[in-house]
Amino acid sequence: MEINKRLLIQISKKLLEQISICLGALLFFTFYFGITISNLAPAFTFGIFLLPVTMGMVNVFSFYLIPEYLYKQKYFLFALYTIYTLIISFFFIALSSFYGFIFINSLDTIDKGFMMSKNLYLIIIGVYLIVLLTSLFSAYRESYKIHLRNQELQYELVNGELQLKQDELSYLKMQIHPHFLFNTLNTIYGSAIAKSNETPELILKLSNLLDYILYQTKKSVVPLQDEVDHLKDYLDLEKLRHVEKLKIDATFPQQLTGELIAPMLLLPLLENSFKHGKSQANEAFVELRIEVGEGNINFFLKNTFEKTDHKESLESSGIGLQNIQKRLDLLYPNAHLFTFEKVKGYFVVNLQIQTNQPKSV
């Protein structure tokens, strides 16, 4: 039922369009051929004879030749079929004019001066002028429809890409959170087994970190100070865990002036350094340095790593590095520098990002 209703509406629109063109053509013929006479009746009558061939040409050009050949850039075929159409139409215009003149001449009430003032070339020009104007209007209307469709498709494409980026970022964050939580809970578990008096403090710091992860990471950006504060909390957790086996050299900005950063970019890097930098036999070393200036945030991280990890590729050193790289590509395109390498027993990470980013996704 709904399909039939839509079909009926489309047919009604097409019919109304054809009627409008017919009335417009008749009105044009009436004034075009009757401009030099006082009685417009013969001009109107003559226009009726020219109407079939005129409407035929209008439909051929507007609904076939232009959309099927001109819009599809088949210029040779369009030119060829246009020539064929003009030749055939010339014959039908002449035929319609001949019978139109005979009919008007048979009417005693019609002024015979109309006959003498018209010639075939003037008639052809009048018909072709209507076809040209109608075809131009049809071409403009179709071009406008194509423009609107392209805008709509472009809008849908942009929205689709935006949704994909949002979904990918959410997926990357979901990977980071369980990983980080698992390692921190292991720290608290070890402290509880040892019946350490530091366990309550560990739980409190973990609570702060979870609050940051669960709520602050839903934002597109957070103050850099928040990320730094939670880096300090994480360092305190690791200090309490490793005690004398851990040496940390951390340098943070003395004063921050409202710089913004995407949440959970720096914390996973630090977590990754402890995951692969711990050592049971030797003292673990972590050097962390954050600098802010000239529109950039510079993050430097250096840590020892297990000898057993030496044969591992850089890409296999935790999901954190891979996820950070993907998030940087999405959030800071062409506005970041991220490198990591193993040099002389140390794993070194350098990250530089522009503070006027990230992109809103």
PyMOL commands that set and color helices and strands:
alter all, ss='L'
color gray80, all
select helices_A, chain A and resi 2-33+41-70+75-105+113-116+120-193+199-218+224-245+267-277+307-309+314-316+319-331
alter helices_A, ss='H'
color red, helices_A
select strands_A, chain A and resi 222-223+246-251+260-261+284-293+296-304+336-343+346-354
alter strands_A, ss='S'
color yellow, strands_A
deselect
rebuild
show_as cartoon
